[in-house]
Amino acid sequence: MADQVRAAAPGEVDSSFIQVSHLHKTFGDGDESLEVLKDVDLAITQGEFVCVVGESGCGKSTLLRAIAGIDPDHGGSVTVDGEEVLGPARRRGMVFQESRLFPWMTVEKNIGFALSGVPAREKAIRVQDHIDLVGLTGFETAYPSQLSGGMAQRVSIARALINRPEVLLLDEPFGALDAFTKIRMQRELYRIKEQEHMTMVLVTHDIEEAVFLGDRVVIMSAKPGVIRTVVQDDLPRPRNRNSYEFTRIKKQVYDQFFDDPQPEMDYMI
């Protein structure tokens, strides 16, 4: 069972590993301004897998970028292990929806690019270890154009992990993949999470993906972006997508977005 953890209430002091406090973000000025996030509070414990779901424009990617330190221009604060996030850091890895690989570099060079100041022998060992970790052994010298979408995302994940971050942040990394590849990558991601003992935060539009992966599902609504509720996901692993309990939690999340709650059988695959 996952620990009974939850989002921190507004104004509540929390000692969690990742602490988002009164986060707000506005784009533009005056009449052209758009409030994207409003007073968001979220506490995440070390080793937890949190999935953030919401429709386009709800601010979930903005929230993730704030945790990553990619966009530090916001109100409120974000801390990781008690340290305020003021910019990017190696302890926080980031994976985007697009693989963003350098097309002129091989798999091993793309992964190794993130390493700097590491002796050549150690670098080669670490790169090979991460190629093995994401299941790409034998593709070391392949170029991005020779890889499938799922394989390219594996390279992106390996590159994000090469500096041994404590936190991996994922911005819809499987959104462009076909259904079968997506399921395989979800399973692979959780295997890596368990093997590396990492804290992971993933944003997604996919309710089933969130329920399959998350210890908690954070549900956001838009205009401005706020956390509507948090659904605890204590299902045992490995998770059965066709089970009654999986369907029940999926229904809990689904019903937060629609005014016409559906019978539970509608969620069975």
N, C-alpha and C positions, 0 to 999 in steps of 0.2 A: 504494500500500500504506500502511496505517496504521503509525505508529511502533510498535516493539515495546515497549509499556509494560505495566505490570502493577500489581496491588495490592501495596502495600508489606507486607513481612513484619512480624509483630509485633516491636516494638522497633527496627525499622530507621529510620534517619534518611533523609528524602527531601526533595528540593528542588522537588517538583512544585508546580504552580500552586495546586491544592486539595490540602490534606493533612489527612486525618482520622487521628488518633492515639489509640489505646486508648479509643475512644468507648464508654461504657456508659451505659445509661439504665434506671432502675427507676421504675415507677409504684406509689404506695401505700407503706405501712409495715408492718413486722412480718409477721404471718401473712397479711395481705391484699396483700403486695407482689407485683409481677409484673416480672421482669427482661425487658425488651424488647430491649435491645442489650447485647452482652457483648464488650468488648475488640475493637472493630471498627477495623481499619486499612485505609485506602484512599488511594491517591495518584492524582491526575488531572492530566494535563498540559494546558497552555493550548491551546485550540482543539480539544480532544478531545470526542467525543460518547460518553458512558458511559451504558449502560442497566442499571438494577438490576431484577432479576426475583425473584419469590418469591411464595409463597402468602400469603393474608391473615393478618396477625398476625406476620409475620416481622420487622417493624421497618423496612421499606424507606422508608415515609413518614416515620417518626421520624428516620431518617438524613437524609432530604432536608430536613426542617425544621431539623435541627441545622446543616446547611450554610447554610441560608437565614438562620439567626439568629432564627427565629421561636420556637424552643424552646431557649434557651441553658442551661436547667437540666439539665445532664448531667455525667458524669465524662469525663475525657480532654479532648482539644482538637480544634478545627477551625480551620485557617488558610486564608486565600485570599491568594495572592501575599505570603506571609510575615506577614500581619496576622491576629491572632486574631479569630475571629468571636464577638462578644459580644452581638449584636443585629442586627436588620434593617438593611440598607444599600442604597442605590440601585445599587451596583455588582452586586447580586445580584437578578435579577428572578425572580418566582415565578408559575407558572400552575397552577391547581387543576383538579380534574376538573369541578367546576361552574364555569360562566363567571363567576358572581358580579358580574354587571353591575347597575348601578343602573337599574331599570325606567323611571324618570321622565326619564332622560337619553338623548339621541341617541347614535349611534355616535361622532361626533366629540367630544361632551362626555364620554362615558365614557373615551375614550382620553386626552383632555386633562386629565382630573381628576387624574392622577398627577403632572402638572407644577405646580410652585409657584414663584413668584418669577421667572417667565420673562415677558419683555415680550410683549404681545398678538400682535404681528406674527410674532415668532419662534415663539411657541406655535402659531399657526395653520399656519405652514409645517411645523413638526415633526409636528403631528397629521396633516396631509394626506400628508406623506411616509410615515408609518406606516400610514395607511389604504391607500395605494398598495402599500406593501410586502406587506401581507397579502391583497391582492387584493380590497378592498372599495370600490374607487372607484365612486362613484355611490350609495353607501348611507350617505353622511355624515349625513343627517338622519333615518335610520331609527331606530326604537326597538327595544329587545331583543325585544319581543313580535312584531315583524315579521321577525325573523331565524330562520333554521334553526339547528339545534344546531351545525353546523360553522361557520356564519358567526359565531355568538356566541363560539365559541372563538377564532376569528381576532381578534375584538375584544379578547379577554382577552390574547392573545399580543402584539398591538400595544400594549396598555396596559402590559404587563410590559417591553416594549422601549423605551418612549418616553423613559425616563431613561438610555438607552444603557448598559445594564449589561454587565459583562464576562462574567457567568455567567447563564445562564437555567436555572432549575430547574423541572421539570415533573412534577406529581404525577398520573399517569394522566389526562392531558388529553383523550384520545380514547376513554376507557372507555365513555362513554354514547352514542357515535355508531354509526350503522349501518355495516356492513362497507365499503360503497363510499365513504362519506364519510370513514371512518377512513383508507383507503388514500390518498385524495386529500390529506388533512391531513398524513399522514406525509411524503408527497413535498414538500408545501409547507413543512413545518417544516425539512426538510433543506436546501431551497433557501435559506430565510432564514438558517440556520446558516452556510452557505457564503458568502452575500452579506455577512453582518455579521461574519464571522470570530469567532464566539463559541464559548465553552466551554458545553456543554450536558450536563445530567444529568437523565435521565428514569427514573421508576419506573413499572413496568407489570406486569400479570399476563400480558400477551400475549407469548408466546415469539417468534412470527413478527415482531411489531413491533420487539422488541429486536434481533433478528438483522438486520432490514432497516435500522434506523437506527444501531446502535451500532458504534463502533470496538472496544469491548470490552463484553461482557455479564457483569455481576457477579451471581452467583447466591447468594441468601441462604436460609438455613434458619432455622426458628423455635425458640422455647422453649429458651434465649433466642435472639434474633436474632444470627447470626454470618454472616460471608462464607464460604460453603462452597468456592467456587472462582471463578475468573475465566476466561472463554473469550475468546480473541483472535479478532477478526472482521476479517480482512484482505481481504474480498471487494471487488473493484473496483466503482466506482459509475459509472452507475446500476445498482442491484442487481436481478437477475432472481430472483424468488421461486420459479421453477420449475426453476432450474438444479441440477445435482448438488451443487455446492459449497455453495449456500444450504441445501439439504436436509441436507447433512453437518453443517454448523454448528448448524442447528436441532435435529438429532438429538443432538448433543453436549449441548445445553442441556436438551432434553427428558429425556434419560437420567439427569440429575442429580436429577430429581424422582420418577422411577418405578423400581420394582425389576424391571420386566419390559421391558428394552430391546427395541425393535421394529426390524424390518428397515427399511432405508433407504427402500424404495419406499413405506412407509406415510406418509412425510412429503411426498410429492409432491402438488401441488395439481392 
